[in-house]
Amino acid sequence: MTADAGGYKDAIRDQWAHAAGVWGKWHPKFTAMTGSVTQVLCDAAALEPGLRVLDLAGGTGEPSLSVAQRVAPGGSVTYSDFVPEMIAVAQEHARRANISNIDFRQVDAEDIPFEDNSYDRVVSRFGVMFFPDMQRALAEIRRVLKPNGRISFVVWQAVANNPWFEELNGPLARRGLLKPPPAGMPGPFRFGEPGSLPRELRTAGFEDVAETPHTLAWTWPGPADEYLDFTQGTLPPVRKALEEAGADRDAVTNELLDVIRQHESGGQIHVESRVFAVTARNPA
Protein backbone atom coordinates (compact mmCIF):
# COMPACT_ATOMS: atom_id res chain seq x y z
CA MET A 1 0.00 0.00 0.00
CA THR A 2 1.26 3.48 -0.79
CA ALA A 3 0.41 6.93 0.47
CA ASP A 4 -0.45 10.09 -1.43
CA ALA A 5 3.25 10.78 -1.85
CA GLY A 6 3.21 14.47 -2.74
CA GLY A 7 1.09 15.81 0.09
CA TYR A 8 2.45 13.33 2.60
CA LYS A 9 6.08 14.19 1.90
CA ASP A 10 5.44 17.92 2.04
CA ALA A 11 3.71 17.54 5.41
CA ILE A 12 6.47 15.33 6.81
CA ARG A 13 9.20 17.68 5.67
CA ASP A 14 7.42 20.65 7.26
CA GLN A 15 6.74 18.83 10.54
CA TRP A 16 10.29 17.59 11.02
CA ALA A 17 11.83 20.86 9.89
CA HIS A 18 10.01 22.67 12.69
CA ALA A 19 11.05 20.02 15.21
CA ALA A 20 14.72 19.78 14.17
CA GLY A 21 16.01 22.29 16.69
CA VAL A 22 14.29 20.52 19.57
CA TRP A 23 15.62 17.16 18.36
CA GLY A 24 19.08 18.70 18.40
CA LYS A 25 18.62 19.93 21.96
CA TRP A 26 17.71 16.46 23.22
CA HIS A 27 20.15 14.48 21.03
CA PRO A 28 22.51 13.38 23.87
CA LYS A 29 19.69 12.01 26.02
CA PHE A 30 17.84 10.47 23.07
CA THR A 31 21.10 8.80 22.01
CA ALA A 32 21.47 7.35 25.51
CA MET A 33 17.88 6.14 25.54
CA THR A 34 18.13 4.46 22.14
CA GLY A 35 21.65 3.09 22.54
CA SER A 36 20.51 -0.52 22.83
CA VAL A 37 18.50 -0.17 19.61
CA THR A 38 21.50 1.24 17.75
CA GLN A 39 23.63 -1.65 18.97
CA VAL A 40 21.07 -4.19 17.75
CA LEU A 41 20.99 -2.50 14.33
CA CYS A 42 24.78 -2.39 14.02
CA ASP A 43 25.22 -5.99 15.19
CA ALA A 44 22.57 -7.21 12.74
CA ALA A 45 24.36 -5.39 9.91
CA ALA A 46 27.57 -7.32 10.64
CA LEU A 47 29.64 -4.17 10.30
CA GLU A 48 33.40 -4.33 9.96
CA PRO A 49 36.24 -1.97 9.04
CA GLY A 50 36.38 -0.94 5.40
CA LEU A 51 32.68 -1.19 4.57
CA ARG A 52 30.73 1.57 2.82
CA VAL A 53 27.34 2.11 4.45
CA LEU A 54 24.23 4.14 3.56
CA ASP A 55 22.05 5.24 6.48
CA LEU A 56 18.52 6.20 5.43
CA ALA A 57 16.41 8.59 7.52
CA GLY A 58 19.36 9.32 9.80
CA GLY A 59 17.64 11.91 12.00
CA THR A 60 19.93 13.71 14.45
CA GLY A 61 22.92 11.53 13.57
CA GLU A 62 22.34 8.07 14.96
CA PRO A 63 22.97 5.41 13.88
CA SER A 64 25.44 7.03 11.45
CA LEU A 65 27.79 8.17 14.22
CA SER A 66 27.97 4.66 15.69
CA VAL A 67 28.23 3.00 12.28
CA ALA A 68 31.10 5.32 11.31
CA GLN A 69 33.12 4.16 14.29
CA ARG A 70 32.48 0.50 13.54
CA VAL A 71 33.58 0.68 9.90
CA ALA A 72 36.75 2.65 10.64
CA PRO A 73 39.48 2.49 9.57
CA GLY A 74 38.93 2.50 5.86
CA GLY A 75 35.16 2.51 5.86
CA SER A 76 32.67 5.34 5.47
CA VAL A 77 29.03 6.25 6.00
CA THR A 78 26.67 8.27 3.87
CA TYR A 79 24.20 9.81 6.29
CA SER A 80 20.95 10.74 4.56
CA ASP A 81 17.70 12.36 5.56
CA PHE A 82 14.75 13.94 3.79
CA VAL A 83 14.79 17.13 5.87
CA PRO A 84 17.62 19.69 5.46
CA GLU A 85 17.17 21.03 8.99
CA MET A 86 17.75 17.56 10.44
CA ILE A 87 20.86 17.16 8.30
CA ALA A 88 22.31 20.35 9.76
CA VAL A 89 21.70 19.02 13.27
CA ALA A 90 23.43 15.72 12.45
CA GLN A 91 26.42 17.50 10.92
CA GLU A 92 26.92 19.46 14.12
CA HIS A 93 26.82 16.29 16.23
CA ALA A 94 29.43 14.64 13.99
CA ARG A 95 31.63 17.71 14.31
CA ARG A 96 31.37 17.68 18.09
CA ALA A 97 32.19 13.96 18.16
CA ASN A 98 35.17 14.53 15.84
CA ILE A 99 33.91 11.84 13.44
CA SER A 100 34.99 12.60 9.90
CA ASN A 101 34.22 9.47 7.84
CA ILE A 102 30.60 10.58 7.23
CA ASP A 103 29.20 12.29 4.16
CA PHE A 104 25.89 14.15 4.57
CA ARG A 105 23.25 14.18 1.83
CA GLN A 106 19.59 15.06 1.44
CA VAL A 107 17.91 11.94 0.10
CA ASP A 108 14.40 10.77 -0.74
CA ALA A 109 14.54 7.00 -0.21
CA GLU A 110 12.31 6.51 -3.25
CA ASP A 111 14.82 8.30 -5.49
CA ILE A 112 18.31 7.65 -4.11
CA PRO A 113 20.84 9.85 -5.98
CA PHE A 114 23.76 7.39 -5.97
CA GLU A 115 25.26 5.03 -8.52
CA ASP A 116 24.39 1.35 -8.84
CA ASN A 117 26.31 -1.10 -6.65
CA SER A 118 27.73 1.66 -4.42
CA TYR A 119 27.24 0.29 -0.90
CA ASP A 120 28.07 -2.80 1.12
CA ARG A 121 25.28 -2.12 3.63
CA VAL A 122 22.10 -0.06 3.87
CA VAL A 123 20.75 0.57 7.36
CA SER A 124 17.78 2.42 8.83
CA ARG A 125 16.70 2.80 12.44
CA PHE A 126 12.98 3.55 12.79
CA GLY A 127 12.91 5.03 9.28
CA VAL A 128 11.48 2.57 6.76
CA MET A 129 8.01 2.69 8.37
CA PHE A 130 7.60 6.19 6.95
CA PHE A 131 8.48 5.55 3.28
CA PRO A 132 5.23 6.11 1.34
CA ASP A 133 5.95 3.69 -1.55
CA MET A 134 7.84 0.87 0.11
CA GLN A 135 8.43 -1.17 -3.03
CA ARG A 136 9.84 1.81 -4.87
CA ALA A 137 12.18 2.53 -1.96
CA LEU A 138 13.29 -1.10 -1.77
CA ALA A 139 13.98 -1.15 -5.52
CA GLU A 140 16.23 1.87 -5.06
CA ILE A 141 17.96 0.25 -2.09
CA ARG A 142 18.64 -2.89 -4.11
CA ARG A 143 19.99 -0.79 -6.96
CA VAL A 144 22.59 1.00 -4.84
CA LEU A 145 23.56 -2.14 -2.89
CA LYS A 146 26.41 -4.25 -4.18
CA PRO A 147 25.65 -7.88 -5.09
CA ASN A 148 25.45 -9.82 -1.81
CA GLY A 149 25.26 -6.50 0.06
CA ARG A 150 23.02 -6.55 3.09
CA ILE A 151 20.34 -4.41 4.69
CA SER A 152 19.67 -3.98 8.41
CA PHE A 153 16.46 -2.27 9.55
CA VAL A 154 14.94 -1.82 13.00
CA VAL A 155 11.19 -1.24 13.29
CA TRP A 156 8.72 -1.20 16.16
CA GLN A 157 6.73 -4.29 17.01
CA ALA A 158 2.95 -3.80 17.19
CA VAL A 159 1.69 -1.17 19.61
CA ALA A 160 0.08 -3.96 21.66
CA ASN A 161 3.62 -5.23 22.32
CA ASN A 162 4.74 -1.73 23.31
CA PRO A 163 2.26 -0.82 26.07
CA TRP A 164 4.31 2.25 27.00
CA PHE A 165 3.07 3.97 23.84
CA GLU A 166 -0.54 3.12 24.59
CA GLU A 167 -0.13 4.45 28.12
CA LEU A 168 1.52 7.66 26.95
CA ASN A 169 -0.98 8.24 24.16
CA GLY A 170 -3.98 7.36 26.34
CA PRO A 171 -4.88 10.87 27.57
CA LEU A 172 -4.81 12.12 23.97
CA ALA A 173 -6.51 9.12 22.36
CA ARG A 174 -9.38 9.12 24.88
CA ARG A 175 -10.24 12.66 23.81
CA GLY A 176 -10.01 11.81 20.11
CA LEU A 177 -6.95 14.02 19.72
CA LEU A 178 -4.63 11.28 18.46
CA LYS A 179 -5.64 8.71 15.87
CA PRO A 180 -3.46 5.97 14.38
CA PRO A 181 -2.89 5.96 10.61
CA PRO A 182 -4.87 3.45 8.52
CA ALA A 183 -3.39 -0.05 8.38
CA GLY A 184 -0.48 -0.31 5.97
CA MET A 185 0.05 3.44 5.70
CA PRO A 186 3.18 5.26 6.96
CA GLY A 187 3.39 5.38 10.72
CA PRO A 188 5.48 4.09 13.64
CA PHE A 189 3.80 0.67 13.82
CA ARG A 190 3.33 0.05 10.11
CA PHE A 191 5.51 -3.08 10.22
CA GLY A 192 4.57 -4.09 13.74
CA GLU A 193 2.97 -7.39 12.78
CA PRO A 194 5.44 -10.29 12.49
CA GLY A 195 6.37 -11.00 8.90
CA SER A 196 4.99 -7.78 7.41
CA LEU A 197 8.33 -6.17 6.58
CA PRO A 198 9.91 -9.48 5.50
CA ARG A 199 7.05 -9.92 3.00
CA GLU A 200 7.87 -6.53 1.48
CA LEU A 201 11.54 -7.47 1.23
CA ARG A 202 10.86 -10.81 -0.45
CA THR A 203 8.47 -9.14 -2.89
CA ALA A 204 11.27 -6.71 -3.77
CA GLY A 205 13.64 -9.60 -4.52
CA PHE A 206 15.76 -9.75 -1.38
CA GLU A 207 16.97 -13.13 -0.16
CA ASP A 208 18.01 -14.61 3.21
CA VAL A 209 15.39 -12.45 4.91
CA ALA A 210 15.33 -12.75 8.69
CA GLU A 211 13.28 -11.06 11.40
CA THR A 212 14.44 -11.17 15.03
CA PRO A 213 12.39 -9.80 17.94
CA HIS A 214 14.15 -7.88 20.72
CA THR A 215 12.98 -6.54 24.07
CA LEU A 216 15.25 -3.69 25.10
CA ALA A 217 15.69 -1.25 27.95
CA TRP A 218 14.32 2.19 27.05
CA THR A 219 15.61 4.54 29.72
CA TRP A 220 15.35 8.32 29.59
CA PRO A 221 18.18 9.78 31.72
CA GLY A 222 16.08 12.51 33.29
CA PRO A 223 12.83 13.24 35.21
CA ALA A 224 9.22 13.04 34.03
CA ASP A 225 8.71 16.70 33.16
CA GLU A 226 11.84 16.64 31.02
CA TYR A 227 10.66 13.55 29.13
CA LEU A 228 7.31 15.21 28.50
CA ASP A 229 9.10 18.29 27.11
CA PHE A 230 11.06 16.01 24.80
CA THR A 231 7.97 14.14 23.65
CA GLN A 232 5.79 17.14 22.87
CA GLY A 233 8.67 19.03 21.28
CA THR A 234 9.96 16.29 18.98
CA LEU A 235 6.85 14.36 17.96
CA PRO A 236 4.63 16.44 15.67
CA PRO A 237 1.42 14.41 16.24
CA VAL A 238 1.70 14.86 20.01
CA ARG A 239 2.44 18.57 19.67
CA LYS A 240 -0.53 19.00 17.33
CA ALA A 241 -2.83 17.05 19.65
CA LEU A 242 -1.90 19.23 22.62
CA GLU A 243 -2.51 22.36 20.57
CA GLU A 244 -5.96 21.06 19.67
CA ALA A 245 -6.76 20.24 23.30
CA GLY A 246 -7.66 23.88 23.88
CA ALA A 247 -9.04 24.47 27.35
CA ASP A 248 -8.24 20.85 28.27
CA ARG A 249 -4.53 21.29 27.61
CA ASP A 250 -3.52 21.68 31.25
CA ALA A 251 -5.57 18.66 32.27
CA VAL A 252 -4.12 16.56 29.46
CA THR A 253 -0.59 17.66 30.34
CA ASN A 254 -1.09 16.69 33.97
CA GLU A 255 -2.45 13.28 32.93
CA LEU A 256 0.58 12.73 30.71
CA LEU A 257 2.91 13.62 33.58
CA ASP A 258 1.08 11.19 35.86
CA VAL A 259 1.58 8.41 33.28
CA ILE A 260 5.29 9.14 32.94
CA ARG A 261 5.84 9.42 36.70
CA GLN A 262 4.58 5.88 37.14
CA HIS A 263 7.79 4.78 35.40
CA GLU A 264 10.14 7.20 37.17
CA SER A 265 12.81 5.84 39.48
CA GLY A 266 16.09 7.36 40.55
CA GLY A 267 15.46 10.47 38.48
CA GLN A 268 15.07 8.47 35.26
CA ILE A 269 12.21 7.01 33.21
CA HIS A 270 12.42 3.22 32.82
CA VAL A 271 10.30 1.36 30.26
CA GLU A 272 10.87 -1.33 27.63
CA SER A 273 10.83 -1.21 23.85
CA ARG A 274 10.01 -4.17 21.65
CA VAL A 275 11.41 -4.05 18.15
CA PHE A 276 12.20 -6.25 15.17
CA ALA A 277 15.65 -6.33 13.61
CA VAL A 278 15.13 -7.26 9.97
CA THR A 279 18.00 -8.27 7.71
CA ALA A 280 18.28 -9.44 4.10
CA ARG A 281 20.77 -9.95 1.28
CA ASN A 282 20.77 -8.44 -2.19
CA PRO A 283 21.23 -11.43 -4.50
CA ALA A 284 24.28 -11.58 -6.74
SVG drawing of the C-alpha trace seen along z (x, -y; Angstrom):
<svg xmlns="http://www.w3.org/2000/svg" viewBox="-13 -27 55 44">
<polyline fill="none" stroke="black" stroke-width="0.4" points="0.0,0.0 1.3,-3.5 0.4,-6.9 -0.4,-10.1 3.3,-10.8 3.2,-14.5 1.1,-15.8 2.4,-13.3 6.1,-14.2 5.4,-17.9 3.7,-17.5 6.5,-15.3 9.2,-17.7 7.4,-20.6 6.7,-18.8 10.3,-17.6 11.8,-20.9 10.0,-22.7 11.1,-20.0 14.7,-19.8 16.0,-22.3 14.3,-20.5 15.6,-17.2 19.1,-18.7 18.6,-19.9 17.7,-16.5 20.1,-14.5 22.5,-13.4 19.7,-12.0 17.8,-10.5 21.1,-8.8 21.5,-7.4 17.9,-6.1 18.1,-4.5 21.7,-3.1 20.5,0.5 18.5,0.2 21.5,-1.2 23.6,1.6 21.1,4.2 21.0,2.5 24.8,2.4 25.2,6.0 22.6,7.2 24.4,5.4 27.6,7.3 29.6,4.2 33.4,4.3 36.2,2.0 36.4,0.9 32.7,1.2 30.7,-1.6 27.3,-2.1 24.2,-4.1 22.1,-5.2 18.5,-6.2 16.4,-8.6 19.4,-9.3 17.6,-11.9 19.9,-13.7 22.9,-11.5 22.3,-8.1 23.0,-5.4 25.4,-7.0 27.8,-8.2 28.0,-4.7 28.2,-3.0 31.1,-5.3 33.1,-4.2 32.5,-0.5 33.6,-0.7 36.7,-2.7 39.5,-2.5 38.9,-2.5 35.2,-2.5 32.7,-5.3 29.0,-6.2 26.7,-8.3 24.2,-9.8 20.9,-10.7 17.7,-12.4 14.7,-13.9 14.8,-17.1 17.6,-19.7 17.2,-21.0 17.8,-17.6 20.9,-17.2 22.3,-20.3 21.7,-19.0 23.4,-15.7 26.4,-17.5 26.9,-19.5 26.8,-16.3 29.4,-14.6 31.6,-17.7 31.4,-17.7 32.2,-14.0 35.2,-14.5 33.9,-11.8 35.0,-12.6 34.2,-9.5 30.6,-10.6 29.2,-12.3 25.9,-14.1 23.2,-14.2 19.6,-15.1 17.9,-11.9 14.4,-10.8 14.5,-7.0 12.3,-6.5 14.8,-8.3 18.3,-7.7 20.8,-9.8 23.8,-7.4 25.3,-5.0 24.4,-1.4 26.3,1.1 27.7,-1.7 27.2,-0.3 28.1,2.8 25.3,2.1 22.1,0.1 20.7,-0.6 17.8,-2.4 16.7,-2.8 13.0,-3.5 12.9,-5.0 11.5,-2.6 8.0,-2.7 7.6,-6.2 8.5,-5.5 5.2,-6.1 5.9,-3.7 7.8,-0.9 8.4,1.2 9.8,-1.8 12.2,-2.5 13.3,1.1 14.0,1.1 16.2,-1.9 18.0,-0.3 18.6,2.9 20.0,0.8 22.6,-1.0 23.6,2.1 26.4,4.3 25.7,7.9 25.5,9.8 25.3,6.5 23.0,6.5 20.3,4.4 19.7,4.0 16.5,2.3 14.9,1.8 11.2,1.2 8.7,1.2 6.7,4.3 2.9,3.8 1.7,1.2 0.1,4.0 3.6,5.2 4.7,1.7 2.3,0.8 4.3,-2.2 3.1,-4.0 -0.5,-3.1 -0.1,-4.5 1.5,-7.7 -1.0,-8.2 -4.0,-7.4 -4.9,-10.9 -4.8,-12.1 -6.5,-9.1 -9.4,-9.1 -10.2,-12.7 -10.0,-11.8 -6.9,-14.0 -4.6,-11.3 -5.6,-8.7 -3.5,-6.0 -2.9,-6.0 -4.9,-3.5 -3.4,0.0 -0.5,0.3 0.0,-3.4 3.2,-5.3 3.4,-5.4 5.5,-4.1 3.8,-0.7 3.3,0.0 5.5,3.1 4.6,4.1 3.0,7.4 5.4,10.3 6.4,11.0 5.0,7.8 8.3,6.2 9.9,9.5 7.1,9.9 7.9,6.5 11.5,7.5 10.9,10.8 8.5,9.1 11.3,6.7 13.6,9.6 15.8,9.7 17.0,13.1 18.0,14.6 15.4,12.5 15.3,12.7 13.3,11.1 14.4,11.2 12.4,9.8 14.1,7.9 13.0,6.5 15.2,3.7 15.7,1.3 14.3,-2.2 15.6,-4.5 15.4,-8.3 18.2,-9.8 16.1,-12.5 12.8,-13.2 9.2,-13.0 8.7,-16.7 11.8,-16.6 10.7,-13.6 7.3,-15.2 9.1,-18.3 11.1,-16.0 8.0,-14.1 5.8,-17.1 8.7,-19.0 10.0,-16.3 6.8,-14.4 4.6,-16.4 1.4,-14.4 1.7,-14.9 2.4,-18.6 -0.5,-19.0 -2.8,-17.0 -1.9,-19.2 -2.5,-22.4 -6.0,-21.1 -6.8,-20.2 -7.7,-23.9 -9.0,-24.5 -8.2,-20.9 -4.5,-21.3 -3.5,-21.7 -5.6,-18.7 -4.1,-16.6 -0.6,-17.7 -1.1,-16.7 -2.4,-13.3 0.6,-12.7 2.9,-13.6 1.1,-11.2 1.6,-8.4 5.3,-9.1 5.8,-9.4 4.6,-5.9 7.8,-4.8 10.1,-7.2 12.8,-5.8 16.1,-7.4 15.5,-10.5 15.1,-8.5 12.2,-7.0 12.4,-3.2 10.3,-1.4 10.9,1.3 10.8,1.2 10.0,4.2 11.4,4.1 12.2,6.2 15.6,6.3 15.1,7.3 18.0,8.3 18.3,9.4 20.8,9.9 20.8,8.4 21.2,11.4 24.3,11.6"/>
</svg>
